[in-house]
Structures are given as C-alpha cells and as structure tokens.
Amino acid sequence: MKWVKLALGCLFAGLLFSGVLNPILAHLSDKNWLSSYLAGQGYQGYLWVALAAFVLVTAGGPKQVVAFLFGYLYGAWLGTLATLLLCLTAALANYLMARVLLSHTLAHYFPRRMNKFNQFASRAPFMKILMLRLLPVGSNLVTNLLSGSVGVPLWAFISASVLGYLPQTVIFALVGHGINGANHAMIYTSVGLSLLSFVLTALIYRDHLKYKLSTLQVEGKAS
C-alpha cells in the first residue's frame, strides 16, 4: 500500500510540474495567453487545458478560476456543465483516494479533526456536505478527503457536491463568458441560485446549531 501511495504521489507531481502543464497552470486565468495557446495547439490544446484545470482543482485550487475559464472558452451554459463535471470528477478522485489509501494515515495524524468532522457529517450527511459546498470559504480538498476517510455515503457526497457547486459555477462561468453576451435567463438563473444558496446555507446551519444545543441540554440533564 505504501508503494501505491508513493506511485500516485509521483504521478501527480509529474503532471503538476511537467513541461506541458506548468505554463498552462501559470496562465490559467489569462484569457489572452490561452487564446493564443489554443489557436496554435488546436484540439490537443483543449485537452491539455482540461487536464491542467483538473490538476488544479484536485490539488485544492479554486474552482471559480476554472468556471471563469470554461465560461470564456465554451460559453456560459456549456462552461457551467464542463466545470461541474470536472470539479465532480476531482472531488470523487480525492474522496476515493482518502477512502481507499489515506484513511488510516489521516486518522493517525489528524484524529481530532476527523472525529469532529465525523460527528458533524454523520447526521444528515447530504445537508452537511451541501452546506460546506455552498459556503464561499473553506477548502474543498479538505472536505473531500475528510468525507472519504470517515465514510460519508457516496451518493450523498456526489449529489450534495453537484448542487453545492452549481451557484458559484454559474456565476463565474457567466462572468467568464461576459455578462453583456449572456441571455437574460442565464443572469436570472445566477441571481436566483445565489439567493437560494444563501437561504439554504442559513437554514442548514440553523438546524445544525439547534441539534447541538439540544444535545448539550440532554447531556446536561443526564449529568
């Protein structure tokens, strides 16, 4: 198992620092550079850009940059779909790596954090993962690894991730495409999803606080 971890680490590092991906990662938010690069590389260039974006998100980089880039390259709707697919694939890769290879290592080095996350996500895992996805702060990489290591149900993880990624993905894909070039339906969708994400986050967090308060009251009566 140690050799498998080492091999995967070397493969990931090789992709990250390879001569092909390095300049793409460095210019991933530069639309002018990417336009020139893709004009010279053709379809192969699009594949390398997608791989660079996958490496970035898998390593914990901001998905907003990818949504902005794909919105510029493919348009708002297709850019949103491509970003969601890429981010979900990256999240699933982190989740499976943690579940299959890293669970014992993470439990050894971060027992308190894993126990705290397990207590948080064990009740209504779909809603808890959804709340973490909707929040504009926090690390997606940490959420992915902890979810896999504590055994959050895969379906809850995937479905909550798709819904949670959607609002910000739509907004940044729309910005990348250019608001002036977007239709009204796309703009109204982004505004509606932003408001919905705010309301859902507030409701889920309120429910979590109520549950913690009721648990503390029960423990206080028992003692």
N, C-alpha and C positions, 0 to 999 in steps of 0.2 A: 504493500500500500504506500509506503514511503517513496518508493521508486516511481509510482504512478503520480503522486503529488509533485515530485521533482520534475518529471517529464512534462506535466501540464504547465508547471510554472515556467520552464524553459521555453516551451512552445509559445506561451502567452508573451513572454519577454521578447522572444524573437520577432513576433508580429508587431509588437509595440515599437521596437527600436529598429525595425528593418529599414533599409534604404528606400523602400517604396512607400510605406505608411508614414514614416517620420515627417516628410514635408507636407503630406495631406493633413495630418493631425495638427501641425503647426499653423496651417492656413484654413482650418475647417470653418471658421467664421468669416473668412474673407471671400466675399462673393465674386469680386473681380478676378482674384487669383484662380478660384475654382472654375470660373467660366473659361478662362484661358487654358487651364489644365484639361478640362473635359473636351474642349474643342480640338485639342491635339491628341487626346487618347481615345476618344470615341467610346464605345460600349465598355471596353475594358476599364476605362477611367471611372465610369459609374460604379462598376463592381468594386474597384479599389476604394472609392469614396464610401460606399456602403460598409465595406469591411472596416475602414478606419473609424466610421461612426459607431459600429458595433463594439470595437475595441474600447473606444472612449466611454460608452455607456456601461459596458461590462466592468470597466475599471472604476466606476463610480462617477464619471464625468456628467456634466449637466445635460439632461435630455432636451432642455429648451434650445440649446445650440443646434441639436440635430433637427428638431422640429422647424426651427428657423431656416436651416439649410435646405431641408427637403421641401419646405414650402416654396422656397425660391426656385429649386430645381424642377419640381413636379407640379406646382400649383397647390392651392390650399387643401382641396379635398384629398387628392392622391398623396400629397405630402403628409397629411394627417394620418392616413391609413398606413403609409410606409413607416412613419415614425412609431406608431403604435406597435406594428409588427416587429420592428427592430428592438424596441425597448422591452417588449414582452419576451422576445427570444433571449435577450441579455439577462433579464430578471430570472427567467427559467434556468439559464445556464448557471447563474450564481446559486439559485435555490438547490439545484441538483448536486452541484459541487459540494455545497455545505452539507447536504443530507447524506451523500454517499462517502465523501472523502474527509470533510473537515469537522464533523460534529464532535468527535472526541477531542480534537485539538482545541476547538473553541471552548468546549466545556472545561478543559484543563486550564486554559489561560484566562477565560472570562466567565467564571461560574456565576458570579453575582449578576452580571448583565444578562446572561442567558436565563437565569431563574426569574429575574424581573420581567423580561420580555415574555417568557412563558406564562407567567401569571396574567400579564396584560392581554395576550392574544388567545389564551385558552378559552375564554368566554366570548362568544360571538366573533370568531376569527375573521369572517368576511368583513364585518363592520369595522373591526380594528385595523385591518390592513387597508381598507378603503380610507379611513381617516388619515393614516400615515401617508398614503399616496396623495391625498388632496391637499395636505399641508404644504405650503411653499418652502418650508425649511426642513432640515433633516437629510439624512443620507439614504438614498435608495439602495446603495450597495449594502449598508449595514442591515437594513430591513430585509433584503433578500437573503443574506447569509444567516441572520437570526431565525427567519421564518423556516428555512430549510433545516437548520440544526435542531430546532425544537419540535419539528414535525407539524407545522401548520398544514392543514389539509390542502392538497394541491389545487383542487377545484376552487376553494375559497381564495387561495392566493392568486390564481390566474384571473378569475372573474373580477375580484376587487382591484387588481392591478390595472386591468383594461379600463374599468370605469374611472378609477382614480387618475390615471394618466390622461384621460380624454380632455378635460377642460384646458389645462395648460398647453397640451399639444395643439389643440385647435387654435388657441390664441397666438402661439408663436409661429405656427405654420401660416396663419393669416398675415402676421407681420412680415414674415419672410417673403410671402407672395406679393405683398403690397396691398394695403387696405384699399387704396384707390382702385385697384384692379379686381377686388373681390365683389361678389354679389351681395345683396342685402341679406339673403338667407344665411350666408356664412357669418356675417357680422352679428346678426341677431342670435345665431347659434352660440357664438363665442361669449356674448354677453349673458345669455341665459344659462350656459354651463358654468360661468364664473359665479353667478348668483346662487345657482343650485349647489355648487361645491362649498360655498361659504355656509349655506344653511345646513347642509348635511354634516359638515365638519363640526359645527356648533352643536347639533343635536346628538351626534355620536359622542362627542366629548362630554356633554352634559349627562348622558346616560352612564358613561364611564365613571364620572365623579359621584353620581348618585349610588352606583353599585359599590364603590369604595367606601362611601360614607355609611351605607347600610352594613357593610362587612365590619367596619370598625365598631359600629354600635352593637352588633351581635357579639363581637369579641369582648367588648367592654362589659356586657351583661353576663357573659359566661365567666369572666374573671371575678 
